[in-house]
Amino acid sequence: MIRWAEHIALWMLVVAFAKISFAQEVQVTMAMDTQKILLGQPVQMTFELQAPAGDTVVWPAWKDTLIKSVEILSKGKIDTSFEGNNMGTRVMQQALTVTSFDSGYYPIPPVDFVVGGDVYSTDVELLEVHTVAVDSTGSPKDIKEPIDVRYTWMDWLKDNWLPIAGGFVLVSFLTAVLIFLLRRKPVTVAAKAPVIPQRPAHEIALERLAELESKKLWQNDQAKAYHTELSVILREYLEARFRIRALEQTSEEIIASFNQLSISSDSRNSLRNYFKLADLVKFAKSKPLGSENELSLQQVRDFVNQTTPKPTNSEG
């Protein structure tokens, strides 16, 4: 009786170990041939699944977009093979070609595969989309010499008789209008409205920062809206104050442009830390602490105060 119990216990251990080993054979991966692209540049993403050959597999149903702003250009067929001579392990692959026409950082979320009733997910990947940099350092190139083509005035008249006729009609019409206007009584021209001087960029930025602080967005669980508006205030100040196209640039491009401006290293490091936190909140759905939200607004306010133009002697 004891021997039978030992045999049964040993068999149960073997079956349990086989199930654990079998379950561990399932692997899903996602790989990109590059993680940094220019606007509209295609990137290939390869999804691979390794699973026991007898398990049922539910493959993801792709739509026109992978995530918002990342479009799927083409979908390859699902290829199935076996791992070497091991017919018990099936390998399935599919390639997607994707791109984006908006610059920024796009975290690719996990993709779920259902194998034998269980869900297996890929790791998170980050796709960086950058604008095309213009090379202004290159030397100018010579143009080709003009080609000498025989062209007579009769050829020119045949090619341009319609514009000549239209020009004659237009000149006649304008002459008639001019005569009519000269014969009319003079009209009193109203005085132009006074030109209102444009407000300094730092005054506008500080005023908007105060308004944002009074809205209490992050205190009401609206951290993303808070950092989005804060980022816009900062970028508009940078455009107005330093004449850089901050609204069209990524955070890295803005920081890189500071190298050409007279901005202290402390201010540059402070903004670099702010942009890093703002990108995590806007693109990776991070939830910062309340102290981090307050520090972000104070960093932007300090930067505006530190970069405010000093008054000249004539301004007192």
C-alpha positions in Angstrom: 0.0 0.0 0.0 2.9 2.3 0.8 4.5 1.6 -2.5 1.4 2.5 -4.4 1.2 5.8 -2.5 4.8 6.5 -3.4 4.2 5.8 -7.1 1.1 8.1 -7.1 3.0 10.9 -5.4 5.9 10.6 -7.7 3.6 10.7 -10.8 1.8 13.8 -9.5 5.2 15.6 -9.1 6.2 14.6 -12.6 3.0 16.0 -14.0 3.2 19.2 -12.0 6.8 19.8 -13.1 5.9 19.1 -16.7 3.0 21.7 -16.5 5.4 24.3 -15.0 8.0 23.6 -17.7 5.4 23.7 -20.4 4.0 27.0 -19.2 7.4 28.5 -19.1 7.9 27.8 -22.8 5.6 30.7 -23.8 7.5 33.9 -24.7 6.3 37.1 -26.5 8.7 39.8 -27.7 8.4 43.1 -29.6 11.5 44.6 -31.4 12.0 47.7 -33.5 14.7 48.2 -36.1 15.2 51.7 -34.7 13.8 53.8 -31.9 14.6 57.2 -33.3 13.1 58.4 -36.6 12.4 61.6 -38.5 8.9 62.8 -39.3 7.2 60.2 -41.7 10.2 57.8 -41.7 9.0 54.2 -41.5 10.1 51.9 -38.7 9.6 48.1 -38.7 8.2 46.4 -35.5 8.5 42.6 -35.3 6.3 40.7 -32.9 7.4 37.1 -32.1 5.6 34.4 -30.0 7.0 31.1 -28.9 4.5 28.6 -27.5 3.8 24.9 -27.4 2.5 23.7 -30.7 -0.7 22.3 -29.3 -1.9 25.6 -27.6 -4.5 27.8 -29.2 -3.2 31.3 -30.0 -5.3 34.5 -30.3 -3.2 37.1 -32.3 -3.8 40.9 -31.8 -6.3 42.5 -34.2 -4.5 45.6 -35.6 -6.3 48.8 -36.5 -5.1 51.7 -38.6 -3.1 53.1 -35.6 -0.9 51.5 -33.0 -1.5 54.4 -30.6 -2.5 58.0 -31.1 -0.1 59.7 -33.6 1.6 56.4 -34.5 0.1 55.1 -37.7 0.3 51.5 -39.2 1.5 51.7 -42.8 1.5 48.0 -43.6 1.0 44.6 -41.9 3.0 41.6 -42.8 1.5 38.1 -42.8 1.9 35.9 -39.7 4.7 33.4 -40.4 4.7 30.1 -38.4 7.8 27.8 -38.0 9.2 25.4 -35.4 12.2 25.9 -33.2 14.9 23.8 -34.9 14.0 20.1 -34.8 11.7 20.6 -31.8 8.2 20.1 -33.3 6.7 20.7 -29.9 7.5 24.5 -29.9 5.9 26.7 -32.4 7.3 30.1 -33.4 5.0 32.8 -34.9 6.2 36.2 -36.3 4.6 39.3 -37.8 6.1 42.6 -38.9 4.3 45.9 -38.8 5.6 49.0 -40.6 4.6 52.2 -38.6 5.5 55.9 -38.7 4.4 59.2 -37.1 4.0 62.7 -38.5 4.1 64.4 -35.1 7.4 65.0 -33.3 7.6 63.8 -29.7 8.1 60.8 -27.5 5.6 57.9 -27.8 5.7 55.0 -25.4 4.5 51.9 -27.1 2.3 50.1 -24.5 2.4 46.3 -24.0 0.6 44.2 -26.7 -1.4 41.2 -25.4 -1.3 37.7 -26.8 -3.7 34.9 -25.6 -2.1 31.5 -25.5 -4.0 28.5 -24.2 -6.4 30.9 -22.3 -3.6 32.8 -20.6 -2.6 36.4 -21.5 1.1 37.2 -22.2 2.3 40.8 -22.9 5.3 42.4 -24.5 7.5 45.0 -22.8 7.0 48.7 -23.2 9.1 50.4 -25.9 9.8 54.1 -26.6 9.6 55.6 -30.1 11.3 59.1 -30.6 10.1 61.2 -33.6 12.2 64.2 -34.5 11.9 67.0 -37.0 14.4 67.4 -39.9 17.3 69.6 -39.0 18.2 72.3 -41.6 22.0 72.4 -42.4 22.8 76.1 -42.6 26.6 75.6 -42.4 27.0 74.1 -45.9 28.6 76.2 -48.6 26.4 77.5 -51.5 26.5 75.5 -54.8 26.9 76.9 -58.3 23.9 76.7 -60.6 24.1 75.3 -64.1 24.8 77.5 -67.0 21.7 78.6 -69.0 20.9 76.7 -72.2 20.8 78.9 -75.3 17.6 78.2 -77.2 16.6 80.1 -80.4 13.4 82.0 -79.7 12.0 84.7 -82.0 9.6 87.5 -81.2 6.9 85.8 -83.3 7.3 82.7 -81.1 6.9 85.0 -78.0 3.8 86.7 -79.5 2.2 83.3 -80.2 2.8 82.1 -76.7 1.7 85.3 -75.0 -1.1 86.8 -77.0 -3.7 85.9 -74.4 -1.9 87.6 -71.5 -1.2 90.7 -73.7 -4.9 91.0 -74.6 -5.8 90.5 -70.9 -3.3 93.1 -69.9 -4.7 95.6 -72.4 -8.2 95.1 -71.0 -7.0 95.4 -67.4 -5.1 98.7 -68.2 -8.3 100.1 -69.8 -10.3 99.1 -66.8 -7.9 100.6 -64.3 -7.7 103.8 -66.4 -11.5 104.2 -66.3 -11.5 103.5 -62.5 -8.7 106.1 -61.9 -10.6 108.8 -63.9 -13.7 108.0 -61.9 -11.9 108.4 -58.6 -10.2 111.6 -59.6 -13.5 113.2 -60.5 -15.1 112.2 -57.1 -15.2 114.6 -54.2 -12.4 114.0 -51.6 -13.4 111.8 -48.7 -12.3 112.7 -45.2 -10.0 110.0 -43.9 -10.6 109.0 -40.3 -7.7 109.2 -37.9 -5.9 105.9 -37.3 -6.3 104.3 -33.9 -3.3 104.7 -31.6 -0.9 101.8 -31.7 -0.9 100.0 -28.3 2.6 98.9 -27.4 3.1 95.2 -27.0 3.4 94.0 -23.4 6.8 92.5 -22.4 7.0 88.7 -22.6 7.9 88.3 -18.9 4.8 90.2 -17.7 2.5 88.0 -19.8 4.3 84.8 -18.6 4.2 85.7 -14.9 0.5 86.7 -15.2 -0.4 83.4 -16.8 1.6 81.5 -14.2 -0.4 83.1 -11.5 -3.7 82.2 -13.3 -2.5 78.6 -13.7 -1.6 78.4 -10.0 -5.1 79.7 -9.0 -6.9 77.0 -11.1 -5.5 74.3 -8.8 -5.5 71.7 -11.6 -3.1 69.1 -10.1 -4.9 69.4 -6.7 -8.0 68.2 -8.5 -6.3 65.2 -10.1 -5.6 67.0 -13.4 -1.8 66.7 -13.4 -1.6 66.2 -17.2 -3.7 69.3 -18.0 -1.6 71.2 -15.4 1.8 70.3 -17.0 0.5 70.8 -20.5 -0.6 74.4 -19.8 2.6 75.1 -17.9 4.7 73.8 -20.8 2.8 76.0 -23.3 3.3 79.1 -21.1 7.1 78.4 -21.0 7.4 77.6 -24.7 5.5 80.8 -25.7 7.7 82.8 -23.3 10.8 81.3 -25.0 9.5 82.2 -28.5 8.7 85.8 -27.5 11.9 86.3 -25.4 14.6 84.5 -27.3 13.0 84.1 -30.8 13.3 80.3 -30.9 10.5 78.1 -32.3 9.8 76.4 -29.0 6.2 75.5 -29.8 7.4 73.3 -32.7 10.5 71.7 -31.0 10.9 68.8 -28.7 12.2 69.3 -25.2 15.7 68.1 -26.2 15.8 70.5 -29.2 14.9 73.4 -26.9 17.6 72.5 -24.4 20.1 72.2 -27.2 19.2 75.7 -28.5 20.2 77.2 -25.2 23.8 76.6 -26.0 23.6 79.6 -28.4 22.0 81.9 -25.8 23.3 83.7 -22.8 21.5 81.5 -20.2 23.2 80.4 -17.0 24.0 76.8 -16.4 21.7 76.8 -13.3 18.7 78.0 -15.3 19.5 75.5 -18.1 19.7 72.6 -15.6 16.5 73.7 -13.9 14.6 73.7 -17.2 16.1 70.4 -18.2 14.7 68.8 -15.0 11.3 70.4 -15.6 11.1 69.2 -19.2 12.0 65.6 -18.1 9.2 65.6 -15.5 6.7 67.2 -17.9 7.4 64.6 -20.7 6.9 61.8 -18.2 3.5 63.2 -17.2 2.3 64.0 -20.8 3.6 60.9 -22.6 4.2 58.2 -20.0 1.2 59.0 -17.8 3.4 59.5 -14.7 1.7 60.9 -11.6 4.1 63.3 -9.8 4.0 64.2 -6.2 2.4 67.5 -5.1 5.8 68.9 -4.2 7.0 68.1 -7.7 4.1 69.9 -9.3 4.7 73.0 -7.1 8.5 72.8 -7.8 7.8 72.7 -11.6 5.8 76.0 -11.5 8.4 77.6 -9.3 11.2 76.5 -11.7 9.5 78.1 -14.6 8.7 81.3 -12.6 12.4 81.6 -11.5 13.5 81.1 -15.1 11.3 83.9 -16.3 12.5 86.2 -13.5 16.2 85.3 -14.2 15.9 86.0 -17.9 13.9 89.2 -17.7 15.7 92.0 -19.6 17.4 94.5 -17.4 16.0 98.1 -17.7 18.2 100.5 -19.6 19.3 103.9 -18.1 16.7 105.7 -20.3 14.0 103.6 -18.7 15.1 104.6 -15.2 
